[in-house]
Each structure stands twice: as structure tokens, then as C-alpha cells.
Amino acid sequence: MKTTPEHNERMAKMTFTSVYPHYVTKVESKGRKIQELHQVIEWLTGFNEQIINELIAEKVTFETFFNRAKLNPNAHLIKGVICGYRIEEIENETTRNVRYLDKLVDELAKGKKMEKILRTE
């Protein structure tokens, strides 16, 4: 499925603050820890826990969030389908980055080993 300009704009304007609690709920309900969620976010973006909390407090959009991020050079290894979209086919950079994060959170919640999630194997 191809993203539309409207979809891409909606993704860019969504705030990290509005989605973060859902990430926490998702991973904790599956027995994972918030520290693991932060580890996944840090691997993808370079943001440590303090910066994550500052970005939440600042209520940044995903566009700003990923503009400030130093995306992991192995992020392109994140593949698959999330929310009906094949990640590797998403052309819009911000939308693709949001879906990278969604996919990592999904993998964490599904109980994947951290080495596999962080693409170290």
C-alpha cells in the first residue's frame, strides 16, 4: 500500500508525546520493561532517556523528533509490514522513520530477543 501526501502530513504532525504512552502500554502489557523501550528508541534515534523525556515535555512532532535524531545506520535493515504498509516501500522519510519505530516496538512487545530487534545478529 502506498502512502498518500495527506497520510504523510498526518504522520509528520502527530506528536511523539501522544504516541509514547501507547508504546509504554503495549510493551508493559506484554511483560517488557520501559528501559527496554528506551533502549530500542535510543538504538534507532540516538536519544537517551533524558532526551526522550525532554522531547515528550516539549511535545515535539514526529517531524521534529526525527529531524533531531541521528538515525542508526542499520535502520534500513528494519523490514516488514506495519499497519498495512511495507516499510521498505515507504518513500516519505518521516513516515518511514515513524514506521521503523512502530515495528521495533511491535517486535519488543512480541517478545523478540533484543539482539534481533537491534539488528546486531
C-alpha positions as a Markdown table, in Angstrom:
| # | Residue | x | y | z |
|---|---|---|---|---|
| 1 | Met | 0.0 | 0.0 | 0.0 |
| 2 | Lys | 1.3 | 3.4 | -0.9 |
| 3 | Thr | 1.1 | 6.4 | 1.5 |
| 4 | Thr | -0.7 | 9.5 | 0.4 |
| 5 | Pro | 0.5 | 13.1 | 0.9 |
| 6 | Glu | -2.3 | 13.5 | 3.5 |
| 7 | His | -1.1 | 10.4 | 5.4 |
| 8 | Asn | 2.5 | 11.6 | 5.3 |
| 9 | Glu | 1.5 | 15.0 | 6.6 |
| 10 | Arg | -0.6 | 13.5 | 9.4 |
| 11 | Met | 2.3 | 11.3 | 10.5 |
| 12 | Ala | 4.7 | 14.3 | 10.5 |
| 13 | Lys | 2.3 | 16.5 | 12.5 |
| 14 | Met | 1.5 | 13.8 | 15.1 |
| 15 | Thr | 3.3 | 14.4 | 18.4 |
| 16 | Phe | 5.7 | 11.9 | 19.9 |
| 17 | Thr | 4.1 | 12.8 | 23.3 |
| 18 | Ser | 0.7 | 11.5 | 22.1 |
| 19 | Val | 2.0 | 8.1 | 20.9 |
| 20 | Tyr | 4.7 | 7.4 | 23.6 |
| 21 | Pro | 2.1 | 6.3 | 26.3 |
| 22 | His | 0.7 | 3.8 | 23.8 |
| 23 | Tyr | 4.2 | 2.4 | 23.2 |
| 24 | Val | 4.7 | 2.1 | 27.0 |
| 25 | Thr | 1.3 | 0.3 | 27.5 |
| 26 | Lys | 2.0 | -2.0 | 24.6 |
| 27 | Val | 5.4 | -3.2 | 25.8 |
| 28 | Glu | 4.5 | -3.3 | 29.5 |
| 29 | Ser | 1.3 | -5.3 | 28.9 |
| 30 | Lys | 3.5 | -8.0 | 27.2 |
| 31 | Gly | 5.9 | -8.2 | 30.1 |
| 32 | Arg | 8.6 | -6.0 | 28.7 |
| 33 | Lys | 10.2 | -3.1 | 30.6 |
| 34 | Ile | 10.2 | 0.6 | 29.9 |
| 35 | Gln | 14.0 | 0.5 | 29.9 |
| 36 | Glu | 13.9 | -1.9 | 27.0 |
| 37 | Leu | 11.6 | 0.5 | 25.1 |
| 38 | His | 14.1 | 3.3 | 25.8 |
| 39 | Gln | 16.9 | 1.1 | 24.6 |
| 40 | Val | 15.1 | 0.5 | 21.3 |
| 41 | Ile | 14.3 | 4.2 | 20.9 |
| 42 | Glu | 18.0 | 5.0 | 21.6 |
| 43 | Trp | 19.2 | 2.5 | 19.1 |
| 44 | Leu | 17.0 | 3.9 | 16.4 |
| 45 | Thr | 17.4 | 7.7 | 17.2 |
| 46 | Gly | 20.4 | 8.2 | 19.4 |
| 47 | Phe | 18.2 | 9.7 | 22.1 |
| 48 | Asn | 18.9 | 8.7 | 25.7 |
| 49 | Glu | 16.3 | 8.6 | 28.4 |
| 50 | Gln | 16.8 | 12.2 | 29.4 |
| 51 | Ile | 16.4 | 13.5 | 25.8 |
| 52 | Ile | 13.3 | 11.3 | 25.3 |
| 53 | Asn | 11.8 | 12.9 | 28.4 |
| 54 | Glu | 12.7 | 16.4 | 27.2 |
| 55 | Leu | 11.1 | 15.7 | 23.8 |
| 56 | Ile | 8.0 | 14.5 | 25.5 |
| 57 | Ala | 7.9 | 17.6 | 27.6 |
| 58 | Glu | 8.5 | 19.8 | 24.6 |
| 59 | Lys | 5.6 | 18.0 | 22.7 |
| 60 | Val | 7.6 | 17.7 | 19.5 |
| 61 | Thr | 6.0 | 16.4 | 16.3 |
| 62 | Phe | 7.4 | 13.3 | 14.7 |
| 63 | Glu | 8.8 | 15.5 | 12.0 |
| 64 | Thr | 10.9 | 17.4 | 14.6 |
| 65 | Phe | 11.6 | 14.2 | 16.5 |
| 66 | Phe | 13.2 | 12.6 | 13.5 |
| 67 | Asn | 14.9 | 15.8 | 12.2 |
| 68 | Arg | 16.8 | 15.9 | 15.5 |
| 69 | Ala | 17.5 | 12.2 | 15.6 |
| 70 | Lys | 20.7 | 10.6 | 14.4 |
| 71 | Leu | 19.2 | 7.5 | 12.7 |
| 72 | Asn | 21.0 | 4.3 | 13.3 |
| 73 | Pro | 22.9 | 3.3 | 10.1 |
| 74 | Asn | 21.3 | -0.2 | 10.3 |
| 75 | Ala | 17.8 | 1.2 | 10.4 |
| 76 | His | 17.4 | 0.2 | 6.8 |
| 77 | Leu | 17.5 | -3.5 | 8.0 |
| 78 | Ile | 14.1 | -3.0 | 9.6 |
| 79 | Lys | 11.7 | -4.6 | 7.1 |
| 80 | Gly | 8.2 | -6.0 | 7.0 |
| 81 | Val | 4.6 | -4.8 | 7.2 |
| 82 | Ile | 3.3 | -2.4 | 9.8 |
| 83 | Cys | -0.2 | -1.0 | 9.8 |
| 84 | Gly | -0.7 | -2.4 | 6.2 |
| 85 | Tyr | 2.4 | -0.6 | 4.8 |
| 86 | Arg | 5.6 | -2.4 | 3.7 |
| 87 | Ile | 8.2 | -0.4 | 5.5 |
| 88 | Glu | 10.9 | -0.7 | 2.8 |
| 89 | Glu | 8.5 | 0.7 | 0.2 |
| 90 | Ile | 7.6 | 3.9 | 2.1 |
| 91 | Glu | 9.1 | 6.8 | 0.2 |
| 92 | Asn | 8.5 | 9.6 | 2.7 |
| 93 | Glu | 11.4 | 9.7 | 5.1 |
| 94 | Thr | 9.5 | 10.8 | 8.2 |
| 95 | Thr | 6.7 | 8.3 | 7.6 |
| 96 | Arg | 9.2 | 5.5 | 7.1 |
| 97 | Asn | 11.1 | 6.5 | 10.3 |
| 98 | Val | 7.8 | 6.5 | 12.3 |
| 99 | Arg | 7.0 | 3.0 | 10.9 |
| 100 | Tyr | 10.6 | 1.9 | 11.8 |
| 101 | Leu | 9.9 | 2.9 | 15.4 |
| 102 | Asp | 6.4 | 1.2 | 15.3 |
| 103 | Lys | 8.0 | -2.0 | 14.0 |
| 104 | Leu | 10.6 | -2.1 | 16.7 |
| 105 | Val | 8.0 | -1.5 | 19.4 |
| 106 | Asp | 5.9 | -4.3 | 17.9 |
| 107 | Glu | 8.9 | -6.7 | 17.9 |
| 108 | Leu | 9.7 | -5.8 | 21.5 |
| 109 | Ala | 6.1 | -6.4 | 22.6 |
| 110 | Lys | 6.1 | -9.8 | 20.7 |
| 111 | Gly | 9.0 | -11.0 | 22.8 |
| 112 | Lys | 11.7 | -10.9 | 20.2 |
| 113 | Lys | 15.3 | -11.0 | 21.6 |
| 114 | Met | 16.9 | -7.6 | 21.9 |
| 115 | Glu | 19.8 | -8.7 | 19.7 |
| 116 | Lys | 17.4 | -9.3 | 16.8 |
| 117 | Ile | 15.4 | -6.2 | 17.4 |
| 118 | Leu | 18.6 | -4.1 | 17.4 |
| 119 | Arg | 19.8 | -5.9 | 14.3 |
| 120 | Thr | 23.1 | -7.0 | 15.9 |
| 121 | Glu | 22.9 | -10.6 | 14.6 |
